[in-house]
Structure formats: C-alpha cells, structure tokens
Amino acid sequence: MPYGYDKTRSERRCKMCKKLLYVFEVGEYCIDCSRKLPKS
Ligand SMILES: [Zn+2]
C-alpha cells in the first residue's frame, strides 16, 4: 500500500470536479457536486 494511501477514498472520481470520491459517496458525483445538481 503506497505511502499516504487513504483507504477512506476509493478509486472513483467525481464526474464533475474529478475529485476522488470517498467510499461512502455513492453515485458519480462528490457530495459538493451532488448539492449543486438540480434536484430531480
Ligand atoms: Zn465533485
């Protein structure tokens, strides 16, 4: 496991800002971007 590896983050990235997503962030966007998305 590489130094600085953050196991709270997955390999997935937000589709909007390209930030690494946390493992608890489901879907394709980070929490910040999810809030910016229009509610459906
Ligand atoms: Zn984002």
mmCIF file of the protein (N, C-alpha, C, O) and its ligand, coordinates in Angstrom:
data_MODEL
# 
_entry.id   MODEL 
# 
loop_
_entity.id 
_entity.type 
_entity.pdbx_number_of_molecules 
1 polymer     1 
2 non-polymer 1 
# 
_entity_poly.entity_id                      1 
_entity_poly.type                           'polypeptide(L)' 
_entity_poly.nstd_linkage                   no 
_entity_poly.nstd_monomer                   no 
_entity_poly.pdbx_seq_one_letter_code       MPYGYDKTRSERRCKMCKKLLYVFEVGEYCIDCSRKLPKS 
_entity_poly.pdbx_seq_one_letter_code_can   MPYGYDKTRSERRCKMCKKLLYVFEVGEYCIDCSRKLPKS 
_entity_poly.pdbx_strand_id                 A 
# 
loop_
_entity_poly_seq.entity_id 
_entity_poly_seq.num 
_entity_poly_seq.mon_id 
_entity_poly_seq.hetero 
1 1  MET n 
1 2  PRO n 
1 3  TYR n 
1 4  GLY n 
1 5  TYR n 
1 6  ASP n 
1 7  LYS n 
1 8  THR n 
1 9  ARG n 
1 10 SER n 
1 11 GLU n 
1 12 ARG n 
1 13 ARG n 
1 14 CYS n 
1 15 LYS n 
1 16 MET n 
1 17 CYS n 
1 18 LYS n 
1 19 LYS n 
1 20 LEU n 
1 21 LEU n 
1 22 TYR n 
1 23 VAL n 
1 24 PHE n 
1 25 GLU n 
1 26 VAL n 
1 27 GLY n 
1 28 GLU n 
1 29 TYR n 
1 30 CYS n 
1 31 ILE n 
1 32 ASP n 
1 33 CYS n 
1 34 SER n 
1 35 ARG n 
1 36 LYS n 
1 37 LEU n 
1 38 PRO n 
1 39 LYS n 
1 40 SER n 
# 
loop_
_struct_asym.id 
_struct_asym.entity_id 
A 1 
B 2 
# 
loop_
_chem_comp.id 
_chem_comp.type 
_chem_comp.mon_nstd_flag 
ARG 'L-peptide linking' y 
ASP 'L-peptide linking' y 
CYS 'L-peptide linking' y 
GLU 'L-peptide linking' y 
GLY 'peptide linking'   y 
ILE 'L-peptide linking' y 
LEU 'L-peptide linking' y 
LYS 'L-peptide linking' y 
MET 'L-peptide linking' y 
PHE 'L-peptide linking' y 
PRO 'L-peptide linking' y 
SER 'L-peptide linking' y 
THR 'L-peptide linking' y 
TYR 'L-peptide linking' y 
VAL 'L-peptide linking' y 
ZN  non-polymer         . 
# 
_pdbx_entity_nonpoly.entity_id   2 
_pdbx_entity_nonpoly.name        ? 
_pdbx_entity_nonpoly.comp_id     ZN 
# 
_pdbx_nonpoly_scheme.asym_id         B 
_pdbx_nonpoly_scheme.entity_id       2 
_pdbx_nonpoly_scheme.mon_id          ZN 
_pdbx_nonpoly_scheme.ndb_seq_num     1 
_pdbx_nonpoly_scheme.pdb_seq_num     101 
_pdbx_nonpoly_scheme.auth_seq_num    101 
_pdbx_nonpoly_scheme.pdb_mon_id      ZN 
_pdbx_nonpoly_scheme.auth_mon_id     ZN 
_pdbx_nonpoly_scheme.pdb_strand_id   A 
_pdbx_nonpoly_scheme.pdb_ins_code    . 
# 
loop_
_atom_site.group_PDB 
_atom_site.id 
_atom_site.type_symbol 
_atom_site.label_atom_id 
_atom_site.label_alt_id 
_atom_site.label_comp_id 
_atom_site.label_asym_id 
_atom_site.label_entity_id 
_atom_site.label_seq_id 
_atom_site.pdbx_PDB_ins_code 
_atom_site.Cartn_x 
_atom_site.Cartn_y 
_atom_site.Cartn_z 
_atom_site.occupancy 
_atom_site.B_iso_or_equiv 
_atom_site.pdbx_formal_charge 
_atom_site.auth_seq_id 
_atom_site.auth_comp_id 
_atom_site.auth_asym_id 
_atom_site.auth_atom_id 
_atom_site.pdbx_PDB_model_num 
ATOM   1   N  N  . MET A 1 1  ? 0.858   -1.194 0.000   1.00 0.00 ? 1   MET A N  1 
ATOM   2   C  CA . MET A 1 1  ? 0.000   0.000  0.000   1.00 0.00 ? 1   MET A CA 1 
ATOM   3   C  C  . MET A 1 1  ? 0.893   1.242  0.000   1.00 0.00 ? 1   MET A C  1 
ATOM   4   O  O  . MET A 1 1  ? 1.717   1.399  0.901   1.00 0.00 ? 1   MET A O  1 
ATOM   5   N  N  . PRO A 1 2  ? 0.752   2.112  -0.971  1.00 0.00 ? 2   PRO A N  1 
ATOM   6   C  CA . PRO A 1 2  ? 1.635   3.280  -1.073  1.00 0.00 ? 2   PRO A CA 1 
ATOM   7   C  C  . PRO A 1 2  ? 1.487   4.223  0.109   1.00 0.00 ? 2   PRO A C  1 
ATOM   8   O  O  . PRO A 1 2  ? 0.428   4.322  0.729   1.00 0.00 ? 2   PRO A O  1 
ATOM   9   N  N  . TYR A 1 3  ? 2.574   4.906  0.397   1.00 0.00 ? 3   TYR A N  1 
ATOM   10  C  CA . TYR A 1 3  ? 2.554   5.866  1.499   1.00 0.00 ? 3   TYR A CA 1 
ATOM   11  C  C  . TYR A 1 3  ? 1.506   6.938  1.221   1.00 0.00 ? 3   TYR A C  1 
ATOM   12  O  O  . TYR A 1 3  ? 1.392   7.425  0.096   1.00 0.00 ? 3   TYR A O  1 
ATOM   13  N  N  . GLY A 1 4  ? 0.762   7.292  2.221   1.00 0.00 ? 4   GLY A N  1 
ATOM   14  C  CA . GLY A 1 4  ? -0.247  8.324  2.066   1.00 0.00 ? 4   GLY A CA 1 
ATOM   15  C  C  . GLY A 1 4  ? -1.544  7.804  1.483   1.00 0.00 ? 4   GLY A C  1 
ATOM   16  O  O  . GLY A 1 4  ? -2.480  8.564  1.231   1.00 0.00 ? 4   GLY A O  1 
ATOM   17  N  N  . TYR A 1 5  ? -1.587  6.510  1.274   1.00 0.00 ? 5   TYR A N  1 
ATOM   18  C  CA . TYR A 1 5  ? -2.817  5.938  0.731   1.00 0.00 ? 5   TYR A CA 1 
ATOM   19  C  C  . TYR A 1 5  ? -3.958  6.144  1.720   1.00 0.00 ? 5   TYR A C  1 
ATOM   20  O  O  . TYR A 1 5  ? -3.849  5.836  2.907   1.00 0.00 ? 5   TYR A O  1 
ATOM   21  N  N  . ASP A 1 6  ? -5.039  6.667  1.198   1.00 0.00 ? 6   ASP A N  1 
ATOM   22  C  CA . ASP A 1 6  ? -6.186  6.965  2.052   1.00 0.00 ? 6   ASP A CA 1 
ATOM   23  C  C  . ASP A 1 6  ? -7.274  5.939  1.792   1.00 0.00 ? 6   ASP A C  1 
ATOM   24  O  O  . ASP A 1 6  ? -7.964  6.003  0.775   1.00 0.00 ? 6   ASP A O  1 
ATOM   25  N  N  . LYS A 1 7  ? -7.426  5.012  2.693   1.00 0.00 ? 7   LYS A N  1 
ATOM   26  C  CA . LYS A 1 7  ? -8.395  3.942  2.453   1.00 0.00 ? 7   LYS A CA 1 
ATOM   27  C  C  . LYS A 1 7  ? -9.836  4.401  2.634   1.00 0.00 ? 7   LYS A C  1 
ATOM   28  O  O  . LYS A 1 7  ? -10.771 3.635  2.400   1.00 0.00 ? 7   LYS A O  1 
ATOM   29  N  N  . THR A 1 8  ? -10.014 5.658  3.054   1.00 0.00 ? 8   THR A N  1 
ATOM   30  C  CA . THR A 1 8  ? -11.380 6.163  3.113   1.00 0.00 ? 8   THR A CA 1 
ATOM   31  C  C  . THR A 1 8  ? -11.824 6.647  1.733   1.00 0.00 ? 8   THR A C  1 
ATOM   32  O  O  . THR A 1 8  ? -12.990 6.979  1.519   1.00 0.00 ? 8   THR A O  1 
ATOM   33  N  N  . ARG A 1 9  ? -10.864 6.679  0.803   1.00 0.00 ? 9   ARG A N  1 
ATOM   34  C  CA . ARG A 1 9  ? -11.215 7.112  -0.553  1.00 0.00 ? 9   ARG A CA 1 
ATOM   35  C  C  . ARG A 1 9  ? -11.131 5.936  -1.511  1.00 0.00 ? 9   ARG A C  1 
ATOM   36  O  O  . ARG A 1 9  ? -10.300 5.040  -1.359  1.00 0.00 ? 9   ARG A O  1 
ATOM   37  N  N  . SER A 1 10 ? -11.988 5.961  -2.473  1.00 0.00 ? 10  SER A N  1 
ATOM   38  C  CA . SER A 1 10 ? -11.987 4.894  -3.471  1.00 0.00 ? 10  SER A CA 1 
ATOM   39  C  C  . SER A 1 10 ? -11.238 5.388  -4.690  1.00 0.00 ? 10  SER A C  1 
ATOM   40  O  O  . SER A 1 10 ? -10.702 6.496  -4.694  1.00 0.00 ? 10  SER A O  1 
ATOM   41  N  N  . GLU A 1 11 ? -11.201 4.570  -5.720  1.00 0.00 ? 11  GLU A N  1 
ATOM   42  C  CA . GLU A 1 11 ? -10.542 4.949  -6.962  1.00 0.00 ? 11  GLU A CA 1 
ATOM   43  C  C  . GLU A 1 11 ? -11.470 5.744  -7.869  1.00 0.00 ? 11  GLU A C  1 
ATOM   44  O  O  . GLU A 1 11 ? -11.061 6.224  -8.926  1.00 0.00 ? 11  GLU A O  1 
ATOM   45  N  N  . ARG A 1 12 ? -12.698 5.876  -7.454  1.00 0.00 ? 12  ARG A N  1 
ATOM   46  C  CA . ARG A 1 12 ? -13.654 6.592  -8.289  1.00 0.00 ? 12  ARG A CA 1 
ATOM   47  C  C  . ARG A 1 12 ? -13.453 8.091  -8.161  1.00 0.00 ? 12  ARG A C  1 
ATOM   48  O  O  . ARG A 1 12 ? -13.071 8.585  -7.100  1.00 0.00 ? 12  ARG A O  1 
ATOM   49  N  N  . ARG A 1 13 ? -13.705 8.797  -9.219  1.00 0.00 ? 13  ARG A N  1 
ATOM   50  C  CA . ARG A 1 13 ? -13.613 10.250 -9.184  1.00 0.00 ? 13  ARG A CA 1 
ATOM   51  C  C  . ARG A 1 13 ? -14.948 10.875 -9.562  1.00 0.00 ? 13  ARG A C  1 
ATOM   52  O  O  . ARG A 1 13 ? -15.734 10.314 -10.326 1.00 0.00 ? 13  ARG A O  1 
ATOM   53  N  N  . CYS A 1 14 ? -15.168 12.036 -9.008  1.00 0.00 ? 14  CYS A N  1 
ATOM   54  C  CA . CYS A 1 14 ? -16.371 12.781 -9.341  1.00 0.00 ? 14  CYS A CA 1 
ATOM   55  C  C  . CYS A 1 14 ? -16.366 13.130 -10.827 1.00 0.00 ? 14  CYS A C  1 
ATOM   56  O  O  . CYS A 1 14 ? -15.345 13.562 -11.360 1.00 0.00 ? 14  CYS A O  1 
ATOM   57  N  N  . LYS A 1 15 ? -17.479 12.948 -11.480 1.00 0.00 ? 15  LYS A N  1 
ATOM   58  C  CA . LYS A 1 15 ? -17.559 13.234 -12.910 1.00 0.00 ? 15  LYS A CA 1 
ATOM   59  C  C  . LYS A 1 15 ? -17.477 14.730 -13.191 1.00 0.00 ? 15  LYS A C  1 
ATOM   60  O  O  . LYS A 1 15 ? -17.138 15.141 -14.301 1.00 0.00 ? 15  LYS A O  1 
ATOM   61  N  N  . MET A 1 16 ? -17.781 15.529 -12.200 1.00 0.00 ? 16  MET A N  1 
ATOM   62  C  CA . MET A 1 16 ? -17.823 16.963 -12.443 1.00 0.00 ? 16  MET A CA 1 
ATOM   63  C  C  . MET A 1 16 ? -16.501 17.643 -12.093 1.00 0.00 ? 16  MET A C  1 
ATOM   64  O  O  . MET A 1 16 ? -15.968 18.412 -12.893 1.00 0.00 ? 16  MET A O  1 
ATOM   65  N  N  . CYS A 1 17 ? -15.977 17.368 -10.918 1.00 0.00 ? 17  CYS A N  1 
ATOM   66  C  CA . CYS A 1 17 ? -14.775 18.089 -10.476 1.00 0.00 ? 17  CYS A CA 1 
ATOM   67  C  C  . CYS A 1 17 ? -13.538 17.200 -10.436 1.00 0.00 ? 17  CYS A C  1 
ATOM   68  O  O  . CYS A 1 17 ? -12.443 17.683 -10.147 1.00 0.00 ? 17  CYS A O  1 
ATOM   69  N  N  . LYS A 1 18 ? -13.693 15.925 -10.719 1.00 0.00 ? 18  LYS A N  1 
ATOM   70  C  CA . LYS A 1 18 ? -12.583 14.974 -10.806 1.00 0.00 ? 18  LYS A CA 1 
ATOM   71  C  C  . LYS A 1 18 ? -11.921 14.704 -9.463  1.00 0.00 ? 18  LYS A C  1 
ATOM   72  O  O  . LYS A 1 18 ? -10.850 14.102 -9.399  1.00 0.00 ? 18  LYS A O  1 
ATOM   73  N  N  . LYS A 1 19 ? -12.558 15.148 -8.408  1.00 0.00 ? 19  LYS A N  1 
ATOM   74  C  CA . LYS A 1 19 ? -12.044 14.875 -7.079  1.00 0.00 ? 19  LYS A CA 1 
ATOM   75  C  C  . LYS A 1 19 ? -12.271 13.411 -6.734  1.00 0.00 ? 19  LYS A C  1 
ATOM   76  O  O  . LYS A 1 19 ? -13.285 12.826 -7.114  1.00 0.00 ? 19  LYS A O  1 
ATOM   77  N  N  . LEU A 1 20 ? -11.335 12.827 -6.020  1.00 0.00 ? 20  LEU A N  1 
ATOM   78  C  CA . LEU A 1 20 ? -11.523 11.445 -5.584  1.00 0.00 ? 20  LEU A CA 1 
ATOM   79  C  C  . LEU A 1 20 ? -12.723 11.370 -4.651  1.00 0.00 ? 20  LEU A C  1 
ATOM   80  O  O  . LEU A 1 20 ? -12.898 12.201 -3.761  1.00 0.00 ? 20  LEU A O  1 
ATOM   81  N  N  . LEU A 1 21 ? -13.532 10.363 -4.879  1.00 0.00 ? 21  LEU A N  1 
ATOM   82  C  CA . LEU A 1 21 ? -14.715 10.204 -4.039  1.00 0.00 ? 21  LEU A CA 1 
ATOM   83  C  C  . LEU A 1 21 ? -14.380 9.395  -2.795  1.00 0.00 ? 21  LEU A C  1 
ATOM   84  O  O  . LEU A 1 21 ? -13.529 8.507  -2.829  1.00 0.00 ? 21  LEU A O  1 
ATOM   85  N  N  . TYR A 1 22 ? -15.040 9.705  -1.727  1.00 0.00 ? 22  TYR A N  1 
ATOM   86  C  CA . TYR A 1 22 ? -14.947 8.871  -0.536  1.00 0.00 ? 22  TYR A CA 1 
ATOM   87  C  C  . TYR A 1 22 ? -15.759 7.602  -0.755  1.00 0.00 ? 22  TYR A C  1 
ATOM   88  O  O  . TYR A 1 22 ? -16.690 7.584  -1.560  1.00 0.00 ? 22  TYR A O  1 
ATOM   89  N  N  . VAL A 1 23 ? -15.411 6.565  -0.052  1.00 0.00 ? 23  VAL A N  1 
ATOM   90  C  CA . VAL A 1 23 ? -16.088 5.284  -0.267  1.00 0.00 ? 23  VAL A CA 1 
ATOM   91  C  C  . VAL A 1 23 ? -17.569 5.374  0.059   1.00 0.00 ? 23  VAL A C  1 
ATOM   92  O  O  . VAL A 1 23 ? -18.380 4.621  -0.479  1.00 0.00 ? 23  VAL A O  1 
ATOM   93  N  N  . PHE A 1 24 ? -17.918 6.309  0.949   1.00 0.00 ? 24  PHE A N  1 
ATOM   94  C  CA . PHE A 1 24 ? -19.334 6.419  1.322   1.00 0.00 ? 24  PHE A CA 1 
ATOM   95  C  C  . PHE A 1 24 ? -20.110 7.284  0.349   1.00 0.00 ? 24  PHE A C  1 
ATOM   96  O  O  . PHE A 1 24 ? -21.332 7.397  0.441   1.00 0.00 ? 24  PHE A O  1 
ATOM   97  N  N  . GLU A 1 25 ? -19.386 7.901  -0.594  1.00 0.00 ? 25  GLU A N  1 
ATOM   98  C  CA . GLU A 1 25 ? -20.065 8.717  -1.582  1.00 0.00 ? 25  GLU A CA 1 
ATOM   99  C  C  . GLU A 1 25 ? -20.506 7.817  -2.728  1.00 0.00 ? 25  GLU A C  1 
ATOM   100 O  O  . GLU A 1 25 ? -19.688 7.407  -3.552  1.00 0.00 ? 25  GLU A O  1 
ATOM   101 N  N  . VAL A 1 26 ? -21.759 7.518  -2.780  1.00 0.00 ? 26  VAL A N  1 
ATOM   102 C  CA . VAL A 1 26 ? -22.273 6.641  -3.817  1.00 0.00 ? 26  VAL A CA 1 
ATOM   103 C  C  . VAL A 1 26 ? -22.674 7.466  -5.026  1.00 0.00 ? 26  VAL A C  1 
ATOM   104 O  O  . VAL A 1 26 ? -22.988 8.650  -4.900  1.00 0.00 ? 26  VAL A O  1 
ATOM   105 N  N  . GLY A 1 27 ? -22.663 6.857  -6.172  1.00 0.00 ? 27  GLY A N  1 
ATOM   106 C  CA . GLY A 1 27 ? -23.019 7.575  -7.364  1.00 0.00 ? 27  GLY A CA 1 
ATOM   107 C  C  . GLY A 1 27 ? -21.797 8.138  -8.053  1.00 0.00 ? 27  GLY A C  1 
ATOM   108 O  O  . GLY A 1 27 ? -20.671 7.726  -7.772  1.00 0.00 ? 27  GLY A O  1 
ATOM   109 N  N  . GLU A 1 28 ? -22.015 9.074  -8.952  1.00 0.00 ? 28  GLU A N  1 
ATOM   110 C  CA . GLU A 1 28 ? -20.936 9.538  -9.818  1.00 0.00 ? 28  GLU A CA 1 
ATOM   111 C  C  . GLU A 1 28 ? -20.391 10.892 -9.420  1.00 0.00 ? 28  GLU A C  1 
ATOM   112 O  O  . GLU A 1 28 ? -19.445 11.381 -10.038 1.00 0.00 ? 28  GLU A O  1 
ATOM   113 N  N  . TYR A 1 29 ? -20.966 11.507 -8.404  1.00 0.00 ? 29  TYR A N  1 
ATOM   114 C  CA . TYR A 1 29 ? -20.544 12.838 -8.026  1.00 0.00 ? 29  TYR A CA 1 
ATOM   115 C  C  . TYR A 1 29 ? -20.208 12.912 -6.548  1.00 0.00 ? 29  TYR A C  1 
ATOM   116 O  O  . TYR A 1 29 ? -20.747 12.159 -5.737  1.00 0.00 ? 29  TYR A O  1 
ATOM   117 N  N  . CYS A 1 30 ? -19.318 13.823 -6.207  1.00 0.00 ? 30  CYS A N  1 
ATOM   118 C  CA . CYS A 1 30 ? -18.986 14.025 -4.808  1.00 0.00 ? 30  CYS A CA 1 
ATOM   119 C  C  . CYS A 1 30 ? -20.158 14.739 -4.114  1.00 0.00 ? 30  CYS A C  1 
ATOM   120 O  O  . CYS A 1 30 ? -21.112 15.170 -4.760  1.00 0.00 ? 30  CYS A O  1 
ATOM   121 N  N  . ILE A 1 31 ? -20.061 14.847 -2.823  1.00 0.00 ? 31  ILE A N  1 
ATOM   122 C  CA . ILE A 1 31 ? -21.151 15.459 -2.079  1.00 0.00 ? 31  ILE A CA 1 
ATOM   123 C  C  . ILE A 1 31 ? -21.363 16.906 -2.499  1.00 0.00 ? 31  ILE A C  1 
ATOM   124 O  O  . ILE A 1 31 ? -22.496 17.362 -2.652  1.00 0.00 ? 31  ILE A O  1 
ATOM   125 N  N  . ASP A 1 32 ? -20.257 17.624 -2.682  1.00 0.00 ? 32  ASP A N  1 
ATOM   126 C  CA . ASP A 1 32 ? -20.369 19.024 -3.069  1.00 0.00 ? 32  ASP A CA 1 
ATOM   127 C  C  . ASP A 1 32 ? -21.099 19.192 -4.391  1.00 0.00 ? 32  ASP A C  1 
ATOM   128 O  O  . ASP A 1 32 ? -21.983 20.039 -4.527  1.00 0.00 ? 32  ASP A O  1 
ATOM   129 N  N  . CYS A 1 33 ? -20.717 18.371 -5.365  1.00 0.00 ? 33  CYS A N  1 
ATOM   130 C  CA . CYS A 1 33 ? -21.337 18.485 -6.677  1.00 0.00 ? 33  CYS A CA 1 
ATOM   131 C  C  . CYS A 1 33 ? -22.771 17.977 -6.635  1.00 0.00 ? 33  CYS A C  1 
ATOM   132 O  O  . CYS A 1 33 ? -23.636 18.500 -7.337  1.00 0.00 ? 33  CYS A O  1 
ATOM   133 N  N  . SER A 1 34 ? -23.024 16.978 -5.828  1.00 0.00 ? 34  SER A N  1 
ATOM   134 C  CA . SER A 1 34 ? -24.387 16.473 -5.712  1.00 0.00 ? 34  SER A CA 1 
ATOM   135 C  C  . SER A 1 34 ? -25.320 17.567 -5.222  1.00 0.00 ? 34  SER A C  1 
ATOM   136 O  O  . SER A 1 34 ? -26.480 17.649 -5.627  1.00 0.00 ? 34  SER A O  1 
ATOM   137 N  N  . ARG A 1 35 ? -24.780 18.420 -4.328  1.00 0.00 ? 35  ARG A N  1 
ATOM   138 C  CA . ARG A 1 35 ? -25.615 19.507 -3.807  1.00 0.00 ? 35  ARG A CA 1 
ATOM   139 C  C  . ARG A 1 35 ? -25.896 20.543 -4.885  1.00 0.00 ? 35  ARG A C  1 
ATOM   140 O  O  . ARG A 1 35 ? -26.942 21.192 -4.884  1.00 0.00 ? 35  ARG A O  1 
ATOM   141 N  N  . LYS A 1 36 ? -24.926 20.693 -5.824  1.00 0.00 ? 36  LYS A N  1 
ATOM   142 C  CA . LYS A 1 36 ? -25.095 21.696 -6.869  1.00 0.00 ? 36  LYS A CA 1 
ATOM   143 C  C  . LYS A 1 36 ? -26.029 21.216 -7.961  1.00 0.00 ? 36  LYS A C  1 
ATOM   144 O  O  . LYS A 1 36 ? -26.623 22.012 -8.688  1.00 0.00 ? 36  LYS A O  1 
ATOM   145 N  N  . LEU A 1 37 ? -26.148 19.906 -8.065  1.00 0.00 ? 37  LEU A N  1 
ATOM   146 C  CA . LEU A 1 37 ? -27.005 19.365 -9.113  1.00 0.00 ? 37  LEU A CA 1 
ATOM   147 C  C  . LEU A 1 37 ? -28.460 19.712 -8.823  1.00 0.00 ? 37  LEU A C  1 
ATOM   148 O  O  . LEU A 1 37 ? -28.888 19.718 -7.669  1.00 0.00 ? 37  LEU A O  1 
ATOM   149 N  N  . PRO A 1 38 ? -29.212 20.000 -9.872  1.00 0.00 ? 38  PRO A N  1 
ATOM   150 C  CA . PRO A 1 38 ? -30.625 20.280 -9.691  1.00 0.00 ? 38  PRO A CA 1 
ATOM   151 C  C  . PRO A 1 38 ? -31.344 19.049 -9.124  1.00 0.00 ? 38  PRO A C  1 
ATOM   152 O  O  . PRO A 1 38 ? -31.081 17.914 -9.522  1.00 0.00 ? 38  PRO A O  1 
ATOM   153 N  N  . LYS A 1 39 ? -32.227 19.301 -8.216  1.00 0.00 ? 39  LYS A N  1 
ATOM   154 C  CA . LYS A 1 39 ? -32.990 18.195 -7.631  1.00 0.00 ? 39  LYS A CA 1 
ATOM   155 C  C  . LYS A 1 39 ? -33.954 17.611 -8.641  1.00 0.00 ? 39  LYS A C  1 
ATOM   156 O  O  . LYS A 1 39 ? -34.587 18.343 -9.401  1.00 0.00 ? 39  LYS A O  1 
ATOM   157 N  N  . SER A 1 40 ? -34.062 16.346 -8.649  1.00 0.00 ? 40  SER A N  1 
ATOM   158 C  CA . SER A 1 40 ? -34.923 15.682 -9.619  1.00 0.00 ? 40  SER A CA 1 
ATOM   159 C  C  . SER A 1 40 ? -36.237 15.278 -8.958  1.00 0.00 ? 40  SER A C  1 
ATOM   160 O  O  . SER A 1 40 ? -37.105 14.701 -9.612  1.00 0.00 ? 40  SER A O  1 
HETATM 161 ZN ZN . ZN  B 2 .  ? -17.427 16.888 -7.468  1.00 0.00 2 101 ZN  A ZN 1 
# 
